[in-house]
Amino acid sequence: VQLQASGGGLVQVGDSLRLSCAASGGAFSNWHMGWFRQAPGKEREFVAGISRNGGTIFSSPSPKGRFAISRDNAKNTVYLEVHNLKPEDTAVYYCAADRSQRFGVRSIAADYADWGQGTLVTVSS
């Protein structure tokens, strides 16, 4: 299994960004997918997840509608849209796959066996 994240870069406060994660090496449509991020000097944290059936969950506290996650099974790709970017969104964003038979998508990093290399998002004020 390979996960390739892309779409990061240097953006301005208030901008929007769409990150992509292309998967290969298995039955993508059967996987739950998640996005996590790790800011400098901080622990990795859950951002959003999407189940194999398209159900979604987001981090708590809620990001107040600034994040959206979606998937295109025909392209083996999961997306994370981030709107109204803030300096605190600066982080390396990772996609991850849960290929288990678990019923629903979860926010726990240990539930995800496969990880992409990450894509850096830097929000400049």
N, C-alpha and C positions, 0 to 999 in steps of 0.2 A: 504494500500500500504506500502510495506517495501522495502527499498533499503539498500543493504549491500555492502559497499566498502571494498576492500582488495588489498593487493599487495604492500603496502608501506613498508618502512624500511630505514635502514642506508646504503647509497651507496657512492661511490667515484665519484669525478669529472670525467666526461667523460663516466660514465656508462649509461646504458639504463635500463628502468623499464617499466613494463606493469601493470597498475592498472586495476582492474575489479570491476564492480558494478552489483551485482545480484539483480534482481527485482522480487517481488512477489505481489500477491493480485490484479491483474488486467490484462488488455490486453496490455501487454508491446509493442507489435508491432504497436500499435496506438499512442504511446507517442513520443514526442520529448524528447531527453535526453541531459543533459549538464554536463560538468565538471567545477567546480570552485575551487579556492584555496585561502587559507588565510595564509599569512606569519605572523610570530610573530610581533605584533605591527602594523599590516597593515589591511586594509579593505579587505573583500572578493572580489576576482576578477574573472571574466570569463576567462576560458581557451579555451574551445572548446565545440561545440554542434553538434548533429547529428539529423536530422529530421526523422520522421517516414518512409520516403521514402529513407533515406540514404544520403541525402544531408548534407554537413558539412560546418561549419563556425568556424573560429578561432579568438582569441583575436586580438586586434589591439593595438600596431603595431604587425605585423605578427611575430610569433615565429621562423621564418626562417626555416621552415621545420622540426623543432625538435619535433613537436607534431603530433600525428595521433590519430584520434578517429574512432572507428568502433563499430558495434553492431552485435550480433548474436541473432536473434529473436527466434530461436529454443531453445536457452539456457536462454532466458530472461536476457541477459547480455550485458552491454556496456563496452567498453575498452578504456583506454587512454594509449597510448605509448608515452614515453618521452625519447628522445635520447640526447646524449651528455650533460648529466646533469651538471648544474652549481650550485654553492652555492646559488644563488638567486632563485633557484627552490625549496629551502627548504620551506615547507608549509604543512598544512593539506589540503588534496585534498578531495573535496566533489563531489558526483554525485547527480543529481537532475532530477526530472521528470516533464515535462509539459504535463499534461493530457487533456489540453483544445483542442478545435477544431481549434485552430490557424493554419493558412496556413503553416507557415514556422517556423523553429527553430530560437530562438532569444538569445541574449547575456545578457538579463536583468534578474537579480536574482528574481525580483518580479514576473516574468512570470512562475516561477517554484514553484509549490505548495508542492511538496514532496521532502525531502532531506534525504540522507544517513548520517551516523554518522561521516564520514570522516576517512581517512587513512593518517597517518603522513609519509611524505617523508623528510628525512634529508640527505643532500648532504654534504659530508665531503671533505675538501681539504687537 
